[in-house]
């Protein structure tokens, strides 16, 4: 199967989009985790 330059750019674009989605999910998950830890620590120290 011969690869055309157009097909190559489409494949790399698709790969970049999926990586971006994974990064956004990781950032959201990380922020949620930090928020939960801060919330729990706040409750532990205020009691």
mmCIF entry with sequence, helices, sheets and N, C-alpha, C, O atoms, coordinates in Angstrom:
data_MODEL
# 
_entry.id   MODEL 
# 
_entity.id                         1 
_entity.type                       polymer 
_entity.pdbx_number_of_molecules   1 
# 
_entity_poly.entity_id                      1 
_entity_poly.type                           'polypeptide(L)' 
_entity_poly.nstd_linkage                   no 
_entity_poly.nstd_monomer                   no 
_entity_poly.pdbx_seq_one_letter_code       
;(UNK)(UNK)(UNK)(UNK)(UNK)(UNK)(UNK)(UNK)(UNK)(UNK)(UNK)(UNK)(UNK)(UNK)(UNK)(UNK)
(UNK)(UNK)(UNK)(UNK)(UNK)(UNK)(UNK)(UNK)(UNK)(UNK)(UNK)(UNK)(UNK)(UNK)(UNK)(UNK)
(UNK)(UNK)(UNK)(UNK)(UNK)(UNK)(UNK)(UNK)(UNK)(UNK)(UNK)(UNK)(UNK)(UNK)(UNK)
;
_entity_poly.pdbx_seq_one_letter_code_can   XXXXXXXXXXXXXXXXXXXXXXXXXXXXXXXXXXXXXXXXXXXXXXX 
_entity_poly.pdbx_strand_id                 A 
# 
loop_
_entity_poly_seq.entity_id 
_entity_poly_seq.num 
_entity_poly_seq.mon_id 
_entity_poly_seq.hetero 
1 1  UNK n 
1 2  UNK n 
1 3  UNK n 
1 4  UNK n 
1 5  UNK n 
1 6  UNK n 
1 7  UNK n 
1 8  UNK n 
1 9  UNK n 
1 10 UNK n 
1 11 UNK n 
1 12 UNK n 
1 13 UNK n 
1 14 UNK n 
1 15 UNK n 
1 16 UNK n 
1 17 UNK n 
1 18 UNK n 
1 19 UNK n 
1 20 UNK n 
1 21 UNK n 
1 22 UNK n 
1 23 UNK n 
1 24 UNK n 
1 25 UNK n 
1 26 UNK n 
1 27 UNK n 
1 28 UNK n 
1 29 UNK n 
1 30 UNK n 
1 31 UNK n 
1 32 UNK n 
1 33 UNK n 
1 34 UNK n 
1 35 UNK n 
1 36 UNK n 
1 37 UNK n 
1 38 UNK n 
1 39 UNK n 
1 40 UNK n 
1 41 UNK n 
1 42 UNK n 
1 43 UNK n 
1 44 UNK n 
1 45 UNK n 
1 46 UNK n 
1 47 UNK n 
# 
_struct_asym.id          A 
_struct_asym.entity_id   1 
# 
_struct_conf.conf_type_id            HELX_P 
_struct_conf.id                      HELX_P1 
_struct_conf.pdbx_PDB_helix_id       AA1 
_struct_conf.beg_label_comp_id       UNK 
_struct_conf.beg_label_asym_id       A 
_struct_conf.beg_label_seq_id        5 
_struct_conf.pdbx_beg_PDB_ins_code   ? 
_struct_conf.end_label_comp_id       UNK 
_struct_conf.end_label_asym_id       A 
_struct_conf.end_label_seq_id        46 
_struct_conf.pdbx_end_PDB_ins_code   ? 
_struct_conf.beg_auth_comp_id        UNK 
_struct_conf.beg_auth_asym_id        A 
_struct_conf.beg_auth_seq_id         5 
_struct_conf.end_auth_comp_id        UNK 
_struct_conf.end_auth_asym_id        A 
_struct_conf.end_auth_seq_id         46 
_struct_conf.pdbx_PDB_helix_class    1 
_struct_conf.details                 ? 
_struct_conf.pdbx_PDB_helix_length   42 
# 
_struct_conf_type.id          HELX_P 
_struct_conf_type.criteria    ? 
_struct_conf_type.reference   ? 
# 
loop_
_atom_site.group_PDB 
_atom_site.id 
_atom_site.type_symbol 
_atom_site.label_atom_id 
_atom_site.label_alt_id 
_atom_site.label_comp_id 
_atom_site.label_asym_id 
_atom_site.label_entity_id 
_atom_site.label_seq_id 
_atom_site.pdbx_PDB_ins_code 
_atom_site.Cartn_x 
_atom_site.Cartn_y 
_atom_site.Cartn_z 
_atom_site.occupancy 
_atom_site.B_iso_or_equiv 
_atom_site.pdbx_formal_charge 
_atom_site.auth_seq_id 
_atom_site.auth_comp_id 
_atom_site.auth_asym_id 
_atom_site.auth_atom_id 
_atom_site.pdbx_PDB_model_num 
ATOM 1   N N  . UNK A 1 1  ? 0.837   -1.197 0.000  1.00 0.00 ? 1  UNK A N  1 
ATOM 2   C CA . UNK A 1 1  ? 0.000   0.000  0.000  1.00 0.00 ? 1  UNK A CA 1 
ATOM 3   C C  . UNK A 1 1  ? 0.881   1.260  0.000  1.00 0.00 ? 1  UNK A C  1 
ATOM 4   O O  . UNK A 1 1  ? 1.720   1.454  0.880  1.00 0.00 ? 1  UNK A O  1 
ATOM 5   N N  . UNK A 1 2  ? 0.668   2.085  -0.991 1.00 0.00 ? 2  UNK A N  1 
ATOM 6   C CA . UNK A 1 2  ? 1.476   3.312  -1.114 1.00 0.00 ? 2  UNK A CA 1 
ATOM 7   C C  . UNK A 1 2  ? 0.799   4.451  -0.350 1.00 0.00 ? 2  UNK A C  1 
ATOM 8   O O  . UNK A 1 2  ? -0.395  4.699  -0.521 1.00 0.00 ? 2  UNK A O  1 
ATOM 9   N N  . UNK A 1 3  ? 1.568   5.139  0.492  1.00 0.00 ? 3  UNK A N  1 
ATOM 10  C CA . UNK A 1 3  ? 1.016   6.241  1.295  1.00 0.00 ? 3  UNK A CA 1 
ATOM 11  C C  . UNK A 1 3  ? 1.136   7.564  0.555  1.00 0.00 ? 3  UNK A C  1 
ATOM 12  O O  . UNK A 1 3  ? 2.214   7.931  0.086  1.00 0.00 ? 3  UNK A O  1 
ATOM 13  N N  . UNK A 1 4  ? 0.032   8.268  0.457  1.00 0.00 ? 4  UNK A N  1 
ATOM 14  C CA . UNK A 1 4  ? 0.032   9.595  -0.165 1.00 0.00 ? 4  UNK A CA 1 
ATOM 15  C C  . UNK A 1 4  ? 0.344   10.649 0.899  1.00 0.00 ? 4  UNK A C  1 
ATOM 16  O O  . UNK A 1 4  ? 0.039   10.432 2.071  1.00 0.00 ? 4  UNK A O  1 
ATOM 17  N N  . UNK A 1 5  ? 0.936   11.771 0.531  1.00 0.00 ? 5  UNK A N  1 
ATOM 18  C CA . UNK A 1 5  ? 1.215   12.836 1.507  1.00 0.00 ? 5  UNK A CA 1 
ATOM 19  C C  . UNK A 1 5  ? -0.055  13.316 2.219  1.00 0.00 ? 5  UNK A C  1 
ATOM 20  O O  . UNK A 1 5  ? -0.012  13.640 3.406  1.00 0.00 ? 5  UNK A O  1 
ATOM 21  N N  . UNK A 1 6  ? -1.184  13.362 1.503  1.00 0.00 ? 6  UNK A N  1 
ATOM 22  C CA . UNK A 1 6  ? -2.455  13.781 2.112  1.00 0.00 ? 6  UNK A CA 1 
ATOM 23  C C  . UNK A 1 6  ? -2.861  12.822 3.237  1.00 0.00 ? 6  UNK A C  1 
ATOM 24  O O  . UNK A 1 6  ? -3.300  13.250 4.305  1.00 0.00 ? 6  UNK A O  1 
ATOM 25  N N  . UNK A 1 7  ? -2.707  11.516 2.978  1.00 0.00 ? 7  UNK A N  1 
ATOM 26  C CA . UNK A 1 7  ? -3.062  10.509 3.986  1.00 0.00 ? 7  UNK A CA 1 
ATOM 27  C C  . UNK A 1 7  ? -2.156  10.631 5.220  1.00 0.00 ? 7  UNK A C  1 
ATOM 28  O O  . UNK A 1 7  ? -2.613  10.476 6.352  1.00 0.00 ? 7  UNK A O  1 
ATOM 29  N N  . UNK A 1 8  ? -0.891  10.905 4.991  1.00 0.00 ? 8  UNK A N  1 
ATOM 30  C CA . UNK A 1 8  ? 0.068   11.050 6.103  1.00 0.00 ? 8  UNK A CA 1 
ATOM 31  C C  . UNK A 1 8  ? -0.330  12.199 7.027  1.00 0.00 ? 8  UNK A C  1 
ATOM 32  O O  . UNK A 1 8  ? -0.305  12.047 8.249  1.00 0.00 ? 8  UNK A O  1 
ATOM 33  N N  . UNK A 1 9  ? -0.696  13.347 6.455  1.00 0.00 ? 9  UNK A N  1 
ATOM 34  C CA . UNK A 1 9  ? -1.079  14.493 7.280  1.00 0.00 ? 9  UNK A CA 1 
ATOM 35  C C  . UNK A 1 9  ? -2.355  14.190 8.053  1.00 0.00 ? 9  UNK A C  1 
ATOM 36  O O  . UNK A 1 9  ? -2.483  14.589 9.211  1.00 0.00 ? 9  UNK A O  1 
ATOM 37  N N  . UNK A 1 10 ? -3.304  13.489 7.428  1.00 0.00 ? 10 UNK A N  1 
ATOM 38  C CA . UNK A 1 10 ? -4.557  13.145 8.110  1.00 0.00 ? 10 UNK A CA 1 
ATOM 39  C C  . UNK A 1 10 ? -4.273  12.238 9.297  1.00 0.00 ? 10 UNK A C  1 
ATOM 40  O O  . UNK A 1 10 ? -4.852  12.421 10.368 1.00 0.00 ? 10 UNK A O  1 
ATOM 41  N N  . UNK A 1 11 ? -3.384  11.256 9.119  1.00 0.00 ? 11 UNK A N  1 
ATOM 42  C CA . UNK A 1 11 ? -3.045  10.337 10.207 1.00 0.00 ? 11 UNK A CA 1 
ATOM 43  C C  . UNK A 1 11 ? -2.388  11.075 11.366 1.00 0.00 ? 11 UNK A C  1 
ATOM 44  O O  . UNK A 1 11 ? -2.730  10.831 12.523 1.00 0.00 ? 11 UNK A O  1 
ATOM 45  N N  . UNK A 1 12 ? -1.453  11.969 11.077 1.00 0.00 ? 12 UNK A N  1 
ATOM 46  C CA . UNK A 1 12 ? -0.778  12.702 12.147 1.00 0.00 ? 12 UNK A CA 1 
ATOM 47  C C  . UNK A 1 12 ? -1.747  13.647 12.848 1.00 0.00 ? 12 UNK A C  1 
ATOM 48  O O  . UNK A 1 12 ? -1.653  13.832 14.061 1.00 0.00 ? 12 UNK A O  1 
ATOM 49  N N  . UNK A 1 13 ? -2.674  14.245 12.109 1.00 0.00 ? 13 UNK A N  1 
ATOM 50  C CA . UNK A 1 13 ? -3.678  15.137 12.708 1.00 0.00 ? 13 UNK A CA 1 
ATOM 51  C C  . UNK A 1 13 ? -4.570  14.353 13.667 1.00 0.00 ? 13 UNK A C  1 
ATOM 52  O O  . UNK A 1 13 ? -4.857  14.815 14.771 1.00 0.00 ? 13 UNK A O  1 
ATOM 53  N N  . UNK A 1 14 ? -5.007  13.169 13.245 1.00 0.00 ? 14 UNK A N  1 
ATOM 54  C CA . UNK A 1 14 ? -5.859  12.327 14.102 1.00 0.00 ? 14 UNK A CA 1 
ATOM 55  C C  . UNK A 1 14 ? -5.103  11.948 15.383 1.00 0.00 ? 14 UNK A C  1 
ATOM 56  O O  . UNK A 1 14 ? -5.670  11.974 16.475 1.00 0.00 ? 14 UNK A O  1 
ATOM 57  N N  . UNK A 1 15 ? -3.842  11.602 15.241 1.00 0.00 ? 15 UNK A N  1 
ATOM 58  C CA . UNK A 1 15 ? -3.030  11.212 16.389 1.00 0.00 ? 15 UNK A CA 1 
ATOM 59  C C  . UNK A 1 15 ? -2.863  12.389 17.361 1.00 0.00 ? 15 UNK A C  1 
ATOM 60  O O  . UNK A 1 15 ? -2.931  12.209 18.576 1.00 0.00 ? 15 UNK A O  1 
ATOM 61  N N  . UNK A 1 16 ? -2.646  13.582 16.821 1.00 0.00 ? 16 UNK A N  1 
ATOM 62  C CA . UNK A 1 16 ? -2.478  14.779 17.648 1.00 0.00 ? 16 UNK A CA 1 
ATOM 63  C C  . UNK A 1 16 ? -3.779  15.090 18.403 1.00 0.00 ? 16 UNK A C  1 
ATOM 64  O O  . UNK A 1 16 ? -3.739  15.493 19.566 1.00 0.00 ? 16 UNK A O  1 
ATOM 65  N N  . UNK A 1 17 ? -4.922  14.906 17.749 1.00 0.00 ? 17 UNK A N  1 
ATOM 66  C CA . UNK A 1 17 ? -6.208  15.169 18.386 1.00 0.00 ? 17 UNK A CA 1 
ATOM 67  C C  . UNK A 1 17 ? -6.447  14.215 19.551 1.00 0.00 ? 17 UNK A C  1 
ATOM 68  O O  . UNK A 1 17 ? -6.888  14.647 20.616 1.00 0.00 ? 17 UNK A O  1 
ATOM 69  N N  . UNK A 1 18 ? -6.167  12.934 19.369 1.00 0.00 ? 18 UNK A N  1 
ATOM 70  C CA . UNK A 1 18 ? -6.378  11.971 20.451 1.00 0.00 ? 18 UNK A CA 1 
ATOM 71  C C  . UNK A 1 18 ? -5.438  12.259 21.615 1.00 0.00 ? 18 UNK A C  1 
ATOM 72  O O  . UNK A 1 18 ? -5.835  12.125 22.773 1.00 0.00 ? 18 UNK A O  1 
ATOM 73  N N  . UNK A 1 19 ? -4.199  12.651 21.328 1.00 0.00 ? 19 UNK A N  1 
ATOM 74  C CA . UNK A 1 19 ? -3.237  12.973 22.388 1.00 0.00 ? 19 UNK A CA 1 
ATOM 75  C C  . UNK A 1 19 ? -3.728  14.201 23.167 1.00 0.00 ? 19 UNK A C  1 
ATOM 76  O O  . UNK A 1 19 ? -3.609  14.249 24.392 1.00 0.00 ? 19 UNK A O  1 
ATOM 77  N N  . UNK A 1 20 ? -4.268  15.172 22.468 1.00 0.00 ? 20 UNK A N  1 
ATOM 78  C CA . UNK A 1 20 ? -4.785  16.392 23.100 1.00 0.00 ? 20 UNK A CA 1 
ATOM 79  C C  . UNK A 1 20 ? -5.946  16.059 24.025 1.00 0.00 ? 20 UNK A C  1 
ATOM 80  O O  . UNK A 1 20 ? -6.052  16.611 25.120 1.00 0.00 ? 20 UNK A O  1 
ATOM 81  N N  . UNK A 1 21 ? -6.824  15.148 23.581 1.00 0.00 ? 21 UNK A N  1 
ATOM 82  C CA . UNK A 1 21 ? -7.965  14.730 24.411 1.00 0.00 ? 21 UNK A CA 1 
ATOM 83  C C  . UNK A 1 21 ? -7.473  14.040 25.682 1.00 0.00 ? 21 UNK A C  1 
ATOM 84  O O  . UNK A 1 21 ? -8.012  14.280 26.763 1.00 0.00 ? 21 UNK A O  1 
ATOM 85  N N  . UNK A 1 22 ? -6.465  13.195 25.564 1.00 0.00 ? 22 UNK A N  1 
ATOM 86  C CA . UNK A 1 22 ? -5.898  12.492 26.721 1.00 0.00 ? 22 UNK A CA 1 
ATOM 87  C C  . UNK A 1 22 ? -5.289  13.504 27.698 1.00 0.00 ? 22 UNK A C  1 
ATOM 88  O O  . UNK A 1 22 ? -5.468  13.384 28.910 1.00 0.00 ? 22 UNK A O  1 
ATOM 89  N N  . UNK A 1 23 ? -4.571  14.499 27.167 1.00 0.00 ? 23 UNK A N  1 
ATOM 90  C CA . UNK A 1 23 ? -3.960  15.528 28.009 1.00 0.00 ? 23 UNK A CA 1 
ATOM 91  C C  . UNK A 1 23 ? -5.016  16.332 28.769 1.00 0.00 ? 23 UNK A C  1 
ATOM 92  O O  . UNK A 1 23 ? -4.860  16.610 29.958 1.00 0.00 ? 23 UNK A O  1 
ATOM 93  N N  . UNK A 1 24 ? -6.090  16.702 28.069 1.00 0.00 ? 24 UNK A N  1 
ATOM 94  C CA . UNK A 1 24 ? -7.167  17.466 28.710 1.00 0.00 ? 24 UNK A CA 1 
ATOM 95  C C  . UNK A 1 24 ? -7.809  16.638 29.822 1.00 0.00 ? 24 UNK A C  1 
ATOM 96  O O  . UNK A 1 24 ? -8.099  17.162 30.897 1.00 0.00 ? 24 UNK A O  1 
ATOM 97  N N  . UNK A 1 25 ? -8.030  15.355 29.569 1.00 0.00 ? 25 UNK A N  1 
ATOM 98  C CA . UNK A 1 25 ? -8.600  14.467 30.581 1.00 0.00 ? 25 UNK A CA 1 
ATOM 99  C C  . UNK A 1 25 ? -7.683  14.321 31.773 1.00 0.00 ? 25 UNK A C  1 
ATOM 100 O O  . UNK A 1 25 ? -8.139  14.314 32.916 1.00 0.00 ? 25 UNK A O  1 
ATOM 101 N N  . UNK A 1 26 ? -6.383  14.204 31.513 1.00 0.00 ? 26 UNK A N  1 
ATOM 102 C CA . UNK A 1 26 ? -5.405  14.078 32.600 1.00 0.00 ? 26 UNK A CA 1 
ATOM 103 C C  . UNK A 1 26 ? -5.375  15.344 33.455 1.00 0.00 ? 26 UNK A C  1 
ATOM 104 O O  . UNK A 1 26 ? -5.293  15.265 34.681 1.00 0.00 ? 26 UNK A O  1 
ATOM 105 N N  . UNK A 1 27 ? -5.440  16.497 32.817 1.00 0.00 ? 27 UNK A N  1 
ATOM 106 C CA . UNK A 1 27 ? -5.429  17.774 33.553 1.00 0.00 ? 27 UNK A CA 1 
ATOM 107 C C  . UNK A 1 27 ? -6.681  17.889 34.419 1.00 0.00 ? 27 UNK A C  1 
ATOM 108 O O  . UNK A 1 27 ? -6.598  18.287 35.581 1.00 0.00 ? 27 UNK A O  1 
ATOM 109 N N  . UNK A 1 28 ? -7.842  17.543 33.856 1.00 0.00 ? 28 UNK A N  1 
ATOM 110 C CA . UNK A 1 28 ? -9.099  17.602 34.611 1.00 0.00 ? 28 UNK A CA 1 
ATOM 111 C C  . UNK A 1 28 ? -9.031  16.665 35.814 1.00 0.00 ? 28 UNK A C  1 
ATOM 112 O O  . UNK A 1 28 ? -9.407  17.039 36.925 1.00 0.00 ? 28 UNK A O  1 
ATOM 113 N N  . UNK A 1 29 ? -8.549  15.443 35.582 1.00 0.00 ? 29 UNK A N  1 
ATOM 114 C CA . UNK A 1 29 ? -8.440  14.446 36.643 1.00 0.00 ? 29 UNK A CA 1 
ATOM 115 C C  . UNK A 1 29 ? -7.477  14.920 37.736 1.00 0.00 ? 29 UNK A C  1 
ATOM 116 O O  . UNK A 1 29 ? -7.745  14.751 38.926 1.00 0.00 ? 29 UNK A O  1 
ATOM 117 N N  . UNK A 1 30 ? -6.361  15.512 37.322 1.00 0.00 ? 30 UNK A N  1 
ATOM 118 C CA . UNK A 1 30 ? -5.350  16.028 38.254 1.00 0.00 ? 30 UNK A CA 1 
ATOM 119 C C  . UNK A 1 30 ? -5.928  17.156 39.107 1.00 0.00 ? 30 UNK A C  1 
ATOM 120 O O  . UNK A 1 30 ? -5.742  17.176 40.324 1.00 0.00 ? 30 UNK A O  1 
ATOM 121 N N  . UNK A 1 31 ? -6.633  18.100 38.465 1.00 0.00 ? 31 UNK A N  1 
ATOM 122 C CA . UNK A 1 31 ? -7.238  19.214 39.198 1.00 0.00 ? 31 UNK A CA 1 
ATOM 123 C C  . UNK A 1 31 ? -8.296  18.709 40.174 1.00 0.00 ? 31 UNK A C  1 
ATOM 124 O O  . UNK A 1 31 ? -8.397  19.208 41.295 1.00 0.00 ? 31 UNK A O  1 
ATOM 125 N N  . UNK A 1 32 ? -9.077  17.731 39.758 1.00 0.00 ? 32 UNK A N  1 
ATOM 126 C CA . UNK A 1 32 ? -10.103 17.152 40.629 1.00 0.00 ? 32 UNK A CA 1 
ATOM 127 C C  . UNK A 1 32 ? -9.439  16.502 41.844 1.00 0.00 ? 32 UNK A C  1 
ATOM 128 O O  . UNK A 1 32 ? -9.910  16.654 42.971 1.00 0.00 ? 32 UNK A O  1 
ATOM 129 N N  . UNK A 1 33 ? -8.350  15.780 41.608 1.00 0.00 ? 33 UNK A N  1 
ATOM 130 C CA . UNK A 1 33 ? -7.626  15.141 42.699 1.00 0.00 ? 33 UNK A CA 1 
ATOM 131 C C  . UNK A 1 33 ? -7.045  16.152 43.677 1.00 0.00 ? 33 UNK A C  1 
ATOM 132 O O  . UNK A 1 33 ? -7.135  15.968 44.891 1.00 0.00 ? 33 UNK A O  1 
ATOM 133 N N  . UNK A 1 34 ? -6.454  17.210 43.158 1.00 0.00 ? 34 UNK A N  1 
ATOM 134 C CA . UNK A 1 34 ? -5.878  18.263 44.004 1.00 0.00 ? 34 UNK A CA 1 
ATOM 135 C C  . UNK A 1 34 ? -6.983  18.921 44.835 1.00 0.00 ? 34 UNK A C  1 
ATOM 136 O O  . UNK A 1 34 ? -6.805  19.177 46.025 1.00 0.00 ? 34 UNK A O  1 
ATOM 137 N N  . UNK A 1 35 ? -8.125  19.192 44.194 1.00 0.00 ? 35 UNK A N  1 
ATOM 138 C CA . UNK A 1 35 ? -9.255  19.804 44.892 1.00 0.00 ? 35 UNK A CA 1 
ATOM 139 C C  . UNK A 1 35 ? -9.748  18.904 46.027 1.00 0.00 ? 35 UNK A C  1 
ATOM 140 O O  . UNK A 1 35 ? -10.009 19.375 47.134 1.00 0.00 ? 35 UNK A O  1 
ATOM 141 N N  . UNK A 1 36 ? -9.873  17.609 45.742 1.00 0.00 ? 36 UNK A N  1 
ATOM 142 C CA . UNK A 1 36 ? -10.330 16.658 46.763 1.00 0.00 ? 36 UNK A CA 1 
ATOM 143 C C  . UNK A 1 36 ? -9.355  16.585 47.935 1.00 0.00 ? 36 UNK A C  1 
ATOM 144 O O  . UNK A 1 36 ? -9.773  16.566 49.092 1.00 0.00 ? 36 UNK A O  1 
ATOM 145 N N  . UNK A 1 37 ? -8.060  16.544 47.637 1.00 0.00 ? 37 UNK A N  1 
ATOM 146 C CA . UNK A 1 37 ? -7.038  16.484 48.697 1.00 0.00 ? 37 UNK A CA 1 
ATOM 147 C C  . UNK A 1 37 ? -7.099  17.752 49.549 1.00 0.00 ? 37 UNK A C  1 
ATOM 148 O O  . UNK A 1 37 ? -7.059  17.674 50.777 1.00 0.00 ? 37 UNK A O  1 
ATOM 149 N N  . UNK A 1 38 ? -7.194  18.918 48.908 1.00 0.00 ? 38 UNK A N  1 
ATOM 150 C CA . UNK A 1 38 ? -7.279  20.184 49.636 1.00 0.00 ? 38 UNK A CA 1 
ATOM 151 C C  . UNK A 1 38 ? -8.539  20.212 50.508 1.00 0.00 ? 38 UNK A C  1 
ATOM 152 O O  . UNK A 1 38 ? -8.494  20.661 51.653 1.00 0.00 ? 38 UNK A O  1 
ATOM 153 N N  . UNK A 1 39 ? -9.651  19.734 49.967 1.00 0.00 ? 39 UNK A N  1 
ATOM 154 C CA . UNK A 1 39 ? -10.918 19.699 50.692 1.00 0.00 ? 39 UNK A CA 1 
ATOM 155 C C  . UNK A 1 39 ? -10.816 18.804 51.928 1.00 0.00 ? 39 UNK A C  1 
ATOM 156 O O  . UNK A 1 39 ? -11.249 19.179 53.017 1.00 0.00 ? 39 UNK A O  1 
ATOM 157 N N  . UNK A 1 40 ? -10.239 17.616 51.741 1.00 0.00 ? 40 UNK A N  1 
ATOM 158 C CA . UNK A 1 40 ? -10.078 16.679 52.857 1.00 0.00 ? 40 UNK A CA 1 
ATOM 159 C C  . UNK A 1 40 ? -9.135  17.228 53.923 1.00 0.00 ? 40 UNK A C  1 
ATOM 160 O O  . UNK A 1 40 ? -9.429  17.133 55.115 1.00 0.00 ? 40 UNK A O  1 
ATOM 161 N N  . UNK A 1 41 ? -8.014  17.795 53.513 1.00 0.00 ? 41 UNK A N  1 
ATOM 162 C CA . UNK A 1 41 ? -7.058  18.378 54.463 1.00 0.00 ? 41 UNK A CA 1 
ATOM 163 C C  . UNK A 1 41 ? -7.698  19.523 55.234 1.00 0.00 ? 41 UNK A C  1 
ATOM 164 O O  . UNK A 1 41 ? -7.474  19.665 56.436 1.00 0.00 ? 41 UNK A O  1 
ATOM 165 N N  . UNK A 1 42 ? -8.479  20.327 54.562 1.00 0.00 ? 42 UNK A N  1 
ATOM 166 C CA . UNK A 1 42 ? -9.168  21.447 55.207 1.00 0.00 ? 42 UNK A CA 1 
ATOM 167 C C  . UNK A 1 42 ? -10.106 20.929 56.305 1.00 0.00 ? 42 UNK A C  1 
ATOM 168 O O  . UNK A 1 42 ? -10.162 21.489 57.400 1.00 0.00 ? 42 UNK A O  1 
ATOM 169 N N  . UNK A 1 43 ? -10.830 19.868 56.000 1.00 0.00 ? 43 UNK A N  1 
ATOM 170 C CA . UNK A 1 43 ? -11.745 19.280 56.984 1.00 0.00 ? 43 UNK A CA 1 
ATOM 171 C C  . UNK A 1 43 ? -10.982 18.657 58.144 1.00 0.00 ? 43 UNK A C  1 
ATOM 172 O O  . UNK A 1 43 ? -11.415 18.759 59.292 1.00 0.00 ? 43 UNK A O  1 
ATOM 173 N N  . UNK A 1 44 ? -9.862  18.019 57.866 1.00 0.00 ? 44 UNK A N  1 
ATOM 174 C CA . UNK A 1 44 ? -9.059  17.369 58.912 1.00 0.00 ? 44 UNK A CA 1 
ATOM 175 C C  . UNK A 1 44 ? -8.491  18.415 59.867 1.00 0.00 ? 44 UNK A C  1 
ATOM 176 O O  . UNK A 1 44 ? -8.520  18.220 61.082 1.00 0.00 ? 44 UNK A O  1 
ATOM 177 N N  . UNK A 1 45 ? -7.975  19.521 59.335 1.00 0.00 ? 45 UNK A N  1 
ATOM 178 C CA . UNK A 1 45 ? -7.353  20.529 60.183 1.00 0.00 ? 45 UNK A CA 1 
ATOM 179 C C  . UNK A 1 45 ? -8.324  21.481 60.875 1.00 0.00 ? 45 UNK A C  1 
ATOM 180 O O  . UNK A 1 45 ? -7.968  22.103 61.876 1.00 0.00 ? 45 UNK A O  1 
ATOM 181 N N  . UNK A 1 46 ? -9.553  21.604 60.353 1.00 0.00 ? 46 UNK A N  1 
ATOM 182 C CA . UNK A 1 46 ? -10.505 22.510 60.999 1.00 0.00 ? 46 UNK A CA 1 
ATOM 183 C C  . UNK A 1 46 ? -11.190 21.855 62.185 1.00 0.00 ? 46 UNK A C  1 
ATOM 184 O O  . UNK A 1 46 ? -11.681 22.550 63.075 1.00 0.00 ? 46 UNK A O  1 
ATOM 185 N N  . UNK A 1 47 ? -11.232 20.530 62.213 1.00 0.00 ? 47 UNK A N  1 
ATOM 186 C CA . UNK A 1 47 ? -11.890 19.831 63.339 1.00 0.00 ? 47 UNK A CA 1 
ATOM 187 C C  . UNK A 1 47 ? -10.980 19.860 64.562 1.00 0.00 ? 47 UNK A C  1 
ATOM 188 O O  . UNK A 1 47 ? -11.342 19.330 65.613 1.00 0.00 ? 47 UNK A O  1 
# 
